[in-house]
Amino acid sequence: MVTKVKSADLSGIYAYPVEVEVDLSGGLPAFNIVGLPDASVRESRDRIRSAIKNSRFDFPKSRITVNLAPADLKKESSRLDIAIALGIVLEQGNIKLNFPLDNCLFIGELSLDGKIRGVTGVLSTALFCKEKGLKLFVPEVNFCEAVSVKGVEIYPYTSLLDLISILTGEKEDNELPECSESLGEENYQVLLEDIKGHVQAKRALIIACAGGHNMLMYGPPGSGKTMLAKAIPSILPDMTNKEQIETTMIYSAGGRLKEKGLIKIRPFRSPHHTISHVGLVGGGSKLLPGEVSYAHNGVLFLDEFPEFSRKTLEVLRQPMEDGVITITRATGSVQFPAKFMLVAAMNPCPCGYYGSKEKECVCTPTKILNYRSKVSGPILDRIDLIVNVPQIPIEKMREVKVEGLTSKEAKEIVSKAMDIQFQRNKCLNAYLDAKTLKKVCKLEKDAEDMLIFAANKNSFSSRTYTRVLKIARTIADMEESENIKLHHIAEALQYKLSDFFSENISYD
């Protein structure tokens, strides 16, 4: 007779079922695991043998064969430990269960003394159990993550012996760990009202947030580009429950979940410019998420934009356009969500002071052109707003007033504009497809004439044309205007038609 125990592994951020089949047969003692196990699963044999013995159960002195079905998918996680150990203990026929195994799923990593360690991907597994109507047995340290999914029976356990006690009914009063419902503290580093001047940059920032548009800021060192970027979380609306689950699934799959429950605060990722392209988009031997996925539903801030390697920047093209990243390696192919708002910042030249009235630039025209050319045309084409952030002289800092909206006021405008977009488009304007774009972007006659004139004069690509339309649609949504008007198009063109990357470099 073969004992079958349900478990699950991860493909990307999604859980898929793994059925652990255990058979004890005559012959010389052996312990074989088949079904494409990787090194971490093959090594589980020694962990499981010690864990069973140290949990006061007999380890069979016979031939043990464990099959991980489906056999054509690679299994690369220690979360299958507990299911294998449970199958071996039950296959000996000495234990009578109160729980039918058919509707139970088990995940957990064993230590040598039989205790259970936490695993990754618990939220994804809980969602799978909800879909299939299964009871889920998880390590106690993962309990709060699992109970974030409503409608699933969750049973926490601390060891192999504890799990057997629950299954046999010996442990009837299973005390559940306390999970605090953290709503997330709005402890923002920077607010809009903390920033003096830069009215135009603040306006562009609000437009970018309202439509999920990509943005690039340029200016000398210390002009306030990073400070503006850090103010973005204070004007973005709170995540919906669906967005919280999506974001938490990514962090859980990557083993970076610090909170015990759902992530409630929108991600703000700011990787250093030395990051590799694999670190940015994901991959590696286990196909883990990258920074573009950790920024899903939030912001990816790339400071010192041209200092990133050319290859690293170019891999951003597909996720910036599609909102997902597909990674294919010899070991398989996975897809990670990557719907983020890209905010980049750069200096006008290598020394940072080209065009500054405060300090003289020491770069040659060739150096400046080479520096700016590190940001390719295809990447620039996918950036919607290009904004100058000039330096405010020190002696005038006290005189400059804080102008524009506060973070609270901006957040209300952004939230209202996003609500309009989701009700109308089912997505943000930045991700409108061609069919929906044509339907929702109704231009008044003078607005249409201006856009066509600008497109012809500046030789717009079709992508640039549609991105100007999307920005104008967002500006109209902020004003709750059904049609796109002339001043909406004029403002959108102002952000898109920056001459920063095409100006003639000279010192005259």
C-alpha positions as CSV (number, residue, x, y, z in Angstrom):
1,M,0.0,0.0,0.0
2,V,1.2,3.5,-0.8
3,T,0.6,6.5,1.5
4,K,-0.2,9.8,-0.3
5,V,0.2,13.2,1.3
6,K,-0.6,16.6,-0.4
7,S,1.9,19.4,-0.4
8,A,2.8,22.3,-2.7
9,D,5.8,24.0,-4.3
10,L,6.2,27.4,-6.0
11,S,6.5,28.3,-9.7
12,G,7.3,32.0,-9.7
13,I,5.0,33.4,-7.0
14,Y,2.2,30.9,-7.6
15,A,1.7,27.6,-5.7
16,Y,1.2,24.3,-7.6
17,P,0.2,21.0,-6.0
18,V,2.8,18.3,-5.3
19,E,1.6,14.8,-4.2
20,V,4.1,13.0,-2.1
21,E,3.8,9.2,-2.5
22,V,5.6,6.9,0.0
23,D,6.1,3.2,-0.4
24,L,7.9,0.8,1.9
25,S,9.2,-2.4,0.3
26,G,11.5,-5.4,1.1
27,G,15.1,-5.4,0.3
28,L,18.3,-3.7,1.6
29,P,17.6,-0.5,3.5
30,A,17.6,2.5,1.1
31,F,15.9,5.9,1.0
32,N,15.3,7.2,-2.6
33,I,13.4,10.3,-3.6
34,V,12.4,10.6,-7.3
35,G,10.3,13.1,-9.3
36,L,13.0,15.7,-10.2
37,P,14.1,16.8,-6.8
38,D,16.9,19.4,-6.6
39,A,19.7,19.4,-4.1
40,S,17.7,20.9,-1.2
41,V,15.0,18.2,-1.6
42,R,17.6,15.3,-2.0
43,E,19.4,16.5,1.1
44,S,16.1,16.3,3.0
45,R,16.6,12.5,3.4
46,D,19.1,13.1,6.2
47,R,17.0,15.8,7.9
48,I,13.9,13.6,7.8
49,R,15.7,10.5,9.1
50,S,17.0,12.4,12.1
51,A,13.8,14.3,12.7
52,I,11.7,11.0,12.8
53,K,14.1,9.4,15.2
54,N,14.3,12.4,17.5
55,S,10.5,12.7,17.5
56,R,10.3,9.2,19.1
57,F,9.0,7.4,16.0
58,D,10.6,4.4,14.4
59,F,12.5,4.9,11.1
60,P,11.8,1.9,8.9
61,K,14.6,-0.5,8.2
62,S,13.5,-1.2,4.7
63,R,13.6,0.2,1.2
64,I,11.8,3.6,1.1
65,T,10.7,5.1,-2.2
66,V,9.3,8.6,-2.3
67,N,7.8,9.9,-5.5
68,L,7.0,13.7,-5.9
69,A,4.2,14.0,-8.5
70,P,4.0,15.4,-11.1
71,A,7.3,13.9,-11.9
72,D,8.1,16.2,-14.9
73,L,8.2,19.4,-12.8
74,K,11.4,20.2,-10.8
75,K,10.9,20.4,-7.0
76,E,13.3,22.9,-5.4
77,S,12.1,23.6,-1.9
78,S,12.5,22.3,1.6
79,R,8.8,23.0,2.2
80,L,8.2,19.4,1.2
81,D,10.1,18.0,4.2
82,I,7.1,17.6,6.5
83,A,4.9,15.9,3.9
84,I,7.7,13.3,3.2
85,A,8.3,12.7,6.9
86,L,4.5,12.4,7.6
87,G,4.2,9.9,4.7
88,I,7.0,7.7,6.1
89,V,5.5,7.7,9.6
90,L,2.0,6.9,8.4
91,E,3.1,4.2,5.9
92,Q,4.2,2.0,8.8
93,G,0.6,1.7,9.8
94,N,1.0,2.3,13.5
95,I,-1.0,5.6,13.7
96,K,-4.7,6.1,13.4
97,L,-5.7,9.5,12.2
98,N,-8.8,11.6,12.9
99,F,-8.2,13.8,9.9
100,P,-8.8,12.4,6.4
101,L,-5.6,13.2,4.4
102,D,-7.5,13.8,1.2
103,N,-8.5,17.3,2.0
104,C,-5.3,18.4,3.9
105,L,-2.1,20.0,2.6
106,F,1.2,20.2,4.5
107,I,4.2,22.5,4.2
108,G,7.2,23.0,6.4
109,E,10.9,22.4,6.7
110,L,12.2,20.0,9.3
111,S,15.2,20.5,11.6
112,L,17.2,17.5,12.9
113,D,15.4,17.5,16.3
114,G,12.0,17.3,14.6
115,K,11.0,20.9,15.0
116,I,9.6,23.0,12.2
117,R,11.2,26.0,10.5
118,G,9.2,28.6,8.5
119,V,9.1,28.4,4.7
120,T,8.5,30.9,1.9
121,G,5.4,31.1,-0.4
122,V,2.9,30.5,2.4
123,L,0.4,33.1,1.2
124,S,0.4,31.6,-2.3
125,T,-0.2,28.2,-0.8
126,A,-3.1,29.5,1.3
127,L,-4.7,31.0,-1.8
128,F,-4.3,27.6,-3.6
129,C,-5.9,25.8,-0.6
130,K,-8.8,28.3,-0.7
131,E,-9.4,27.6,-4.4
132,K,-9.3,23.8,-3.9
133,G,-11.1,23.7,-0.6
134,L,-8.2,22.2,1.4
135,K,-7.2,22.5,5.0
136,L,-3.7,23.9,5.4
137,F,-1.1,22.8,8.0
138,V,1.7,25.4,8.3
139,P,4.6,26.1,10.6
140,E,3.5,28.3,13.6
141,V,5.9,31.1,12.5
142,N,4.0,31.3,9.2
143,F,0.5,31.3,10.7
144,C,-0.2,35.0,10.6
145,E,0.8,35.1,6.9
146,A,-1.5,32.2,6.1
147,V,-4.6,33.6,8.0
148,S,-4.4,36.7,5.8
149,V,-6.4,34.6,3.3
150,K,-9.9,34.4,4.6
151,G,-12.0,31.3,4.1
152,V,-9.2,28.7,4.7
153,E,-8.9,26.4,7.7
154,I,-5.3,26.9,9.0
155,Y,-3.6,24.6,11.5
156,P,-0.3,25.8,13.0
157,Y,2.2,23.3,14.4
158,T,5.7,23.5,15.9
159,S,7.2,20.0,15.3
160,L,6.5,16.6,13.6
161,L,5.3,15.3,17.0
162,D,3.0,18.2,17.4
163,L,1.5,17.7,13.9
164,I,0.9,14.0,14.6
165,S,-0.8,14.9,17.9
166,I,-3.2,17.2,16.0
167,L,-3.9,14.6,13.3
168,T,-4.6,11.9,15.8
169,G,-6.8,14.1,18.0
170,E,-4.5,13.9,21.1
171,K,-4.1,17.6,20.9
172,E,-7.7,18.9,20.8
173,D,-7.1,22.4,22.2
174,N,-4.9,23.8,19.5
175,E,-4.1,27.3,20.8
176,L,-3.7,29.7,17.9
177,P,-0.9,32.4,17.9
178,E,-2.0,36.0,18.2
179,C,-1.8,38.1,15.0
180,S,-1.9,41.8,15.4
181,E,-3.8,43.6,12.6
182,S,-1.2,46.1,11.5
183,L,-2.6,48.8,9.2
184,G,0.8,50.2,8.5
185,E,2.1,53.4,9.9
186,E,2.1,56.5,7.6
187,N,5.5,57.4,8.8
188,Y,6.7,59.0,5.5
189,Q,10.3,60.2,5.2
190,V,9.3,63.3,3.2
191,L,6.1,65.2,2.6
192,L,5.4,67.7,-0.3
193,E,5.1,70.5,2.2
194,D,8.7,69.8,3.3
195,I,10.0,70.8,-0.1
196,K,10.6,74.4,-0.9
197,G,10.1,75.7,-4.4
198,H,10.0,73.2,-7.4
199,V,6.3,73.9,-8.1
200,Q,6.5,72.5,-11.6
201,A,8.3,69.3,-10.4
202,K,5.7,68.8,-7.7
203,R,2.9,69.2,-10.3
204,A,4.6,66.6,-12.6
205,L,5.0,64.3,-9.6
206,I,1.3,64.4,-8.8
207,I,0.4,63.8,-12.5
208,A,2.8,60.8,-12.7
209,C,1.3,59.3,-9.5
210,A,-2.3,59.9,-10.7
211,G,-1.8,57.9,-13.9
212,G,1.0,55.5,-13.0
213,H,3.3,57.3,-15.5
214,N,7.1,57.0,-15.6
215,M,9.1,60.1,-14.8
216,L,12.7,61.4,-15.1
217,M,14.1,64.3,-13.2
218,Y,17.3,66.0,-14.0
219,G,19.3,68.7,-12.3
220,P,22.5,69.5,-10.4
221,P,23.6,67.6,-7.3
222,G,21.6,68.6,-4.2
223,S,18.8,70.3,-6.1
224,G,16.1,68.1,-4.5
225,K,15.5,65.2,-7.0
226,T,15.9,62.4,-4.4
227,M,13.8,64.4,-1.9
228,L,11.0,64.7,-4.4
229,A,11.1,61.0,-5.2
230,K,10.9,60.1,-1.5
231,A,7.7,62.3,-1.2
232,I,5.9,60.0,-3.6
233,P,4.7,57.4,-1.0
234,S,3.0,60.2,0.8
235,I,0.7,61.0,-2.1
236,L,0.0,57.5,-3.4
237,P,-3.4,56.1,-2.2
238,D,-3.5,53.1,0.2
239,M,-3.4,49.7,-1.5
240,T,-6.5,47.7,-2.0
241,N,-6.8,44.2,-0.4
242,K,-6.1,42.6,-3.8
243,E,-2.9,44.7,-4.2
244,Q,-1.8,43.9,-0.7
245,I,-2.1,40.2,-1.4
246,E,-0.3,40.5,-4.8
247,T,2.6,42.4,-3.2
248,T,2.8,40.1,-0.2
249,M,2.9,37.0,-2.5
250,I,6.0,38.4,-4.2
251,Y,7.9,39.2,-1.0
252,S,6.9,35.8,0.4
253,A,8.0,33.9,-2.7
254,G,11.4,35.7,-2.5
255,G,11.8,35.1,1.2
256,R,11.8,38.8,2.0
257,L,8.6,39.0,4.0
258,K,9.5,40.8,7.2
259,E,5.9,41.4,8.3
260,K,3.9,38.6,9.8
261,G,0.8,39.5,7.8
262,L,0.0,41.4,4.7
263,I,2.1,44.2,3.4
264,K,0.0,47.3,3.8
265,I,2.4,50.1,2.6
266,R,3.1,50.6,-1.1
267,P,6.7,49.5,-2.0
268,F,9.4,52.1,-2.6
269,R,12.5,50.3,-4.0
270,S,15.7,52.2,-4.6
271,P,18.4,49.8,-5.8
272,H,22.0,51.0,-6.1
273,H,23.4,51.6,-9.6
274,T,25.8,48.7,-9.3
275,I,22.9,46.2,-9.3
276,S,23.1,43.5,-12.0
277,H,20.4,43.0,-14.6
278,V,19.4,39.7,-12.9
279,G,19.0,41.5,-9.6
280,L,16.8,44.1,-11.3
281,V,14.4,41.9,-13.2
282,G,14.8,38.6,-11.3
283,G,16.1,35.1,-12.2
284,G,19.1,33.2,-10.8
285,S,19.3,29.5,-10.2
286,K,15.9,29.4,-8.4
287,L,14.2,32.1,-10.6
288,L,13.5,34.5,-7.8
289,P,11.8,37.9,-8.2
290,G,13.9,41.0,-8.9
291,E,13.6,44.7,-7.9
292,V,11.0,45.4,-10.6
293,S,8.7,42.8,-9.0
294,Y,9.4,43.9,-5.5
295,A,8.3,47.4,-6.7
296,H,5.0,46.0,-8.0
297,N,2.1,48.3,-7.0
298,G,4.6,50.9,-5.9
299,V,7.6,52.9,-7.0
300,L,11.0,51.9,-8.5
301,F,13.4,54.8,-8.0
302,L,16.6,54.7,-9.9
303,D,19.0,57.4,-8.7
304,E,22.0,58.3,-10.8
305,F,20.2,56.9,-13.8
306,P,23.1,56.9,-16.4
307,E,25.4,55.1,-13.9
308,F,23.4,51.9,-14.3
309,S,24.9,49.6,-16.9
310,R,23.4,49.7,-20.4
311,K,22.3,46.1,-20.2
312,T,20.6,46.7,-16.8
313,L,18.6,49.6,-18.2
314,E,17.6,47.9,-21.4
315,V,16.0,44.9,-19.6
316,L,13.5,47.4,-18.2
317,R,11.8,47.9,-21.6
318,Q,9.4,44.9,-21.5
319,P,8.2,45.3,-17.8
320,M,7.8,49.1,-18.3
321,E,5.4,48.4,-21.2
322,D,3.6,45.3,-20.1
323,G,3.6,45.3,-16.3
324,V,4.9,41.8,-16.1
325,I,8.4,40.2,-16.5
326,T,8.8,36.8,-18.1
327,I,12.0,35.0,-17.2
328,T,13.1,31.9,-19.2
329,R,16.1,29.8,-18.2
330,A,17.1,26.2,-18.9
331,T,15.4,25.2,-15.7
332,G,12.1,26.6,-16.7
333,S,10.0,29.8,-17.3
334,V,8.2,31.9,-14.8
335,Q,6.3,35.2,-14.9
336,F,6.4,37.8,-12.2
337,P,4.1,40.8,-11.8
338,A,6.0,44.1,-12.4
339,K,3.5,46.9,-12.6
340,F,5.5,49.7,-11.1
341,M,6.0,53.5,-11.5
342,L,9.5,54.2,-12.6
343,V,11.0,57.4,-11.2
344,A,14.6,58.2,-12.4
345,A,17.0,61.0,-11.4
346,M,20.2,62.1,-13.1
347,N,22.6,65.0,-13.3
348,P,22.9,67.1,-16.5
349,C,26.6,66.0,-17.0
350,P,29.3,63.9,-15.2
351,C,30.3,66.7,-12.9
352,G,26.7,67.6,-12.4
353,Y,26.9,71.4,-13.0
354,Y,26.2,71.9,-16.7
355,G,23.9,74.9,-17.1
356,S,24.2,75.8,-13.4
357,K,24.6,79.5,-12.4
358,E,26.1,78.5,-9.1
359,K,29.1,76.5,-10.2
360,E,31.1,76.1,-13.4
361,C,30.9,72.8,-15.3
362,V,34.3,71.2,-16.0
363,C,33.0,68.6,-18.5
364,T,33.8,68.7,-22.2
365,P,30.9,68.6,-24.7
366,T,31.9,65.0,-25.7
367,K,31.8,63.8,-22.1
368,I,28.4,65.4,-21.6
369,L,27.0,63.8,-24.8
370,N,28.5,60.4,-23.9
371,Y,27.0,60.6,-20.4
372,R,23.5,61.4,-21.6
373,S,23.6,58.8,-24.4
374,K,23.9,56.1,-21.8
375,V,20.1,56.5,-21.5
376,S,18.9,55.0,-24.9
377,G,16.2,56.3,-27.1
378,P,13.9,53.3,-26.5
379,I,14.1,53.8,-22.7
380,L,13.4,57.5,-23.1
381,D,10.4,56.8,-25.3
382,R,8.9,54.8,-22.4
383,I,9.4,57.7,-20.0
384,D,6.3,60.0,-19.9
385,L,7.5,63.1,-18.0
386,I,10.9,64.7,-18.2
387,V,11.3,67.5,-15.6
388,N,14.0,69.9,-14.8
389,V,14.8,70.4,-11.1
390,P,17.0,73.5,-10.8
391,Q,19.2,74.3,-7.9
392,I,17.9,76.9,-5.4
393,P,20.8,79.2,-4.3
394,I,21.6,78.9,-0.6
395,E,21.2,82.6,0.1
396,K,17.6,82.4,-1.3
397,M,16.5,79.3,0.5
398,R,15.1,81.3,3.4
399,E,13.2,83.5,1.0
400,V,11.6,80.7,-1.0
401,K,8.2,79.7,0.2
402,V,6.6,76.3,0.2
403,E,4.2,76.4,-2.7
404,G,1.7,74.0,-4.2
405,L,-0.4,71.3,-2.6
406,T,0.3,69.4,0.6
407,S,0.7,65.7,0.5
408,K,-2.7,65.2,2.0
409,E,-4.4,67.4,-0.6
410,A,-2.4,65.7,-3.4
411,K,-3.3,62.3,-2.1
412,E,-7.0,63.1,-2.4
413,I,-6.6,64.3,-6.0
414,V,-4.5,61.2,-6.9
415,S,-7.0,58.9,-5.3
416,K,-10.0,60.5,-7.0
417,A,-8.2,60.3,-10.4
418,M,-7.3,56.7,-9.9
419,D,-10.9,55.8,-8.9
420,I,-12.1,57.4,-12.2
421,Q,-9.6,55.4,-14.2
422,F,-10.4,52.0,-12.6
423,Q,-14.1,52.5,-13.0
424,R,-13.7,53.5,-16.6
425,N,-10.6,51.5,-17.8
426,K,-10.2,48.8,-15.1
427,C,-6.5,49.9,-15.0
428,L,-4.4,53.1,-14.7
429,N,-4.0,55.3,-17.8
430,A,-0.3,54.3,-18.1
431,Y,-1.5,50.7,-19.0
432,L,-4.3,51.5,-21.5
433,D,-4.3,49.3,-24.6
434,A,-4.8,50.8,-28.0
435,K,-8.5,49.8,-28.2
436,T,-9.4,51.3,-24.9
437,L,-7.2,54.4,-25.5
438,K,-9.2,55.2,-28.6
439,K,-12.4,54.8,-26.7
440,V,-11.7,56.9,-23.6
441,C,-9.5,59.7,-25.1
442,K,-12.0,62.0,-26.6
443,L,-10.3,65.2,-27.7
444,E,-11.8,68.5,-28.4
445,K,-11.1,69.9,-31.9
446,D,-8.5,72.5,-30.9
447,A,-6.8,69.9,-28.6
448,E,-6.6,67.4,-31.5
449,D,-5.2,70.0,-33.9
450,M,-2.4,70.9,-31.5
451,L,-1.5,67.3,-30.9
452,I,-1.3,66.5,-34.6
453,F,0.7,69.6,-35.3
454,A,3.2,68.8,-32.5
455,A,3.4,65.1,-33.6
456,N,4.2,66.1,-37.2
457,K,6.7,68.9,-36.2
458,N,8.6,66.6,-33.8
459,S,8.3,63.4,-35.7
460,F,6.6,61.5,-32.9
461,S,6.7,57.7,-32.9
462,S,3.4,56.0,-32.4
463,R,4.5,55.2,-28.8
464,T,5.3,58.9,-28.0
465,Y,1.9,59.9,-29.5
466,T,-0.1,57.5,-27.4
467,R,1.9,58.4,-24.3
468,V,1.2,62.1,-24.7
469,L,-2.5,61.1,-25.0
470,K,-2.3,59.1,-21.8
471,I,-0.7,62.0,-19.9
472,A,-3.4,64.4,-21.2
473,R,-6.1,61.8,-20.2
474,T,-4.6,61.7,-16.6
475,I,-4.6,65.5,-16.4
476,A,-8.2,65.6,-17.5
477,D,-9.1,63.0,-14.9
478,M,-7.5,65.1,-12.2
479,E,-9.9,67.9,-13.2
480,E,-12.8,65.4,-13.6
481,S,-13.2,66.4,-17.2
482,E,-14.8,63.9,-19.6
483,N,-13.1,65.3,-22.7
484,I,-9.4,66.2,-23.2
485,K,-9.1,69.9,-23.7
486,L,-6.5,72.2,-25.3
487,H,-4.7,73.0,-22.0
488,H,-4.5,69.3,-21.1
489,I,-2.6,68.5,-24.3
490,A,-0.4,71.6,-23.9
491,E,0.7,70.6,-20.5
492,A,1.3,67.0,-21.5
493,L,3.5,68.1,-24.4
494,Q,5.4,70.4,-22.1
495,Y,6.6,67.3,-20.1
496,K,7.2,65.1,-23.1
497,L,8.9,67.6,-25.4
498,S,11.9,68.3,-23.2
499,D,15.0,69.3,-25.2
500,F,17.4,68.0,-22.5
501,F,18.6,65.0,-24.5
502,S,18.7,66.9,-27.9
503,E,20.1,70.3,-27.0
504,N,23.4,71.5,-28.5
505,I,26.1,71.4,-25.8
506,S,28.2,74.5,-25.7
507,Y,29.7,77.0,-23.3
508,D,28.9,80.2,-25.3
